[in-house]
Amino acid sequence: MKRNFLLLGLAVFTLTSFSKIDGDKKYIKKTAIVEQTNNGEKLIAKSDCVGCHKLDKKLIGPSYLDIAKKYPNNDKNVTYLVGKIIKGGSGVWGTMPMSAHSSLKKEDAKSMAQYILGLKK
């Protein structure tokens, strides 16, 4: 019985010694990107955005996918959308105005905008 545990332990040790360290680094980098994206998604889910916007369907405002199609994912458009989220606005997607979210932190609005623009495939 002790010999079986010893052989099992030796087999596990041998198999784990062949794992690549570079593979772990790639996984960590991908995880950091996903966390950043999910932060924007979580902020949207907690806010009143869901009352007017959906991921793939137009409600009162455009869908997030339509916004991502219209605006390329770059710093200029992220800054533009941060301003729209915080100050509100109208006329771009129709006559219905988007309410201002002046209490929202600029960093949070930026995470939201980056998430939305990152949806473009």
C-alpha positions as CSV (number, residue, x, y, z in Angstrom):
1,M,0.0,0.0,0.0
2,K,2.8,2.4,0.9
3,R,4.5,1.5,-2.4
4,N,1.4,2.4,-4.3
5,F,1.2,5.9,-2.7
6,L,4.9,6.4,-3.3
7,L,4.5,5.5,-7.0
8,L,1.4,7.7,-7.3
9,G,3.3,10.6,-5.7
10,L,6.3,10.1,-8.0
11,A,4.0,10.0,-11.1
12,V,2.3,13.3,-10.0
13,F,5.6,14.9,-9.4
14,T,7.0,13.8,-12.7
15,L,3.9,15.0,-14.7
16,T,3.9,18.4,-13.0
17,S,7.6,18.9,-13.6
18,F,7.0,19.0,-17.4
19,S,4.6,21.9,-17.3
20,K,5.7,25.1,-19.0
21,I,6.3,28.3,-17.0
22,D,5.6,30.5,-20.1
23,G,2.1,28.9,-20.4
24,D,1.3,30.2,-16.9
25,K,2.4,33.7,-17.8
26,K,0.2,33.8,-20.9
27,Y,-2.7,32.6,-18.7
28,I,-2.1,35.4,-16.2
29,K,-2.0,38.1,-18.9
30,K,-5.3,36.9,-20.4
31,T,-6.9,36.8,-17.0
32,A,-6.0,40.4,-16.4
33,I,-7.6,41.5,-19.6
34,V,-10.8,39.6,-18.8
35,E,-11.0,41.1,-15.4
36,Q,-10.7,44.6,-16.9
37,T,-13.5,43.9,-19.3
38,N,-15.7,42.3,-16.7
39,N,-15.3,45.3,-14.5
40,G,-17.0,47.5,-17.1
41,E,-19.7,44.8,-17.6
42,K,-20.2,44.6,-13.8
43,L,-20.5,48.4,-13.6
44,I,-23.1,48.5,-16.3
45,A,-25.1,45.7,-14.7
46,K,-25.2,47.6,-11.4
47,S,-26.2,50.9,-13.0
48,D,-29.4,52.2,-14.5
49,C,-28.0,51.5,-18.0
50,V,-29.9,48.3,-18.3
51,G,-33.2,50.2,-18.3
52,C,-32.4,51.7,-21.7
53,H,-29.8,49.5,-23.3
54,K,-29.4,45.8,-24.0
55,L,-26.4,43.9,-25.4
56,D,-27.9,43.0,-28.7
57,K,-31.4,44.7,-28.9
58,K,-32.5,48.3,-29.1
59,L,-34.6,49.4,-26.3
60,I,-34.9,53.1,-25.6
61,G,-31.3,53.6,-26.5
62,P,-29.1,51.6,-29.0
63,S,-27.7,48.2,-28.2
64,Y,-24.1,47.9,-27.0
65,L,-23.3,46.0,-30.1
66,D,-24.6,48.8,-32.3
67,I,-22.5,51.3,-30.4
68,A,-19.4,49.1,-30.8
69,K,-20.1,48.9,-34.6
70,K,-20.4,52.6,-34.9
71,Y,-17.3,53.7,-33.0
72,P,-13.9,52.1,-33.5
73,N,-12.2,51.1,-30.3
74,N,-9.6,53.8,-29.8
75,D,-8.8,56.4,-27.1
76,K,-10.6,59.2,-28.9
77,N,-13.9,57.3,-29.0
78,V,-13.5,56.0,-25.4
79,T,-13.0,59.7,-24.3
80,Y,-16.1,60.7,-26.3
81,L,-18.3,58.0,-24.8
82,V,-17.1,58.8,-21.3
83,G,-18.3,62.3,-21.8
84,K,-21.6,61.1,-23.2
85,I,-22.1,58.7,-20.3
86,I,-21.3,61.4,-17.6
87,K,-22.9,64.4,-19.3
88,G,-25.7,62.7,-21.2
89,G,-26.8,63.8,-24.6
90,S,-29.2,63.4,-27.5
91,G,-29.4,63.5,-31.3
92,V,-26.9,60.8,-32.2
93,W,-29.2,57.8,-32.0
94,G,-32.6,59.6,-32.2
95,T,-34.6,62.2,-30.3
96,M,-34.7,60.5,-27.0
97,P,-32.1,62.0,-24.7
98,M,-29.7,60.0,-22.6
99,S,-29.8,61.1,-19.0
100,A,-26.6,62.4,-17.4
101,H,-24.7,60.2,-14.9
102,S,-22.8,63.0,-13.2
103,S,-22.1,61.1,-10.0
104,L,-20.3,58.4,-11.9
105,K,-16.5,58.4,-11.6
106,K,-14.6,59.0,-14.8
107,E,-12.6,55.8,-14.3
108,D,-15.8,53.8,-14.0
109,A,-17.3,55.4,-17.1
110,K,-14.0,54.7,-19.0
111,S,-14.3,51.0,-18.0
112,M,-17.8,50.9,-19.2
113,A,-16.9,52.5,-22.6
114,Q,-13.9,50.2,-23.0
115,Y,-16.2,47.2,-22.4
116,I,-18.8,48.4,-24.9
117,L,-16.3,49.2,-27.6
118,G,-14.5,45.9,-27.0
119,L,-17.7,44.0,-28.0
120,K,-17.0,44.6,-31.7
121,K,-16.0,41.4,-33.4
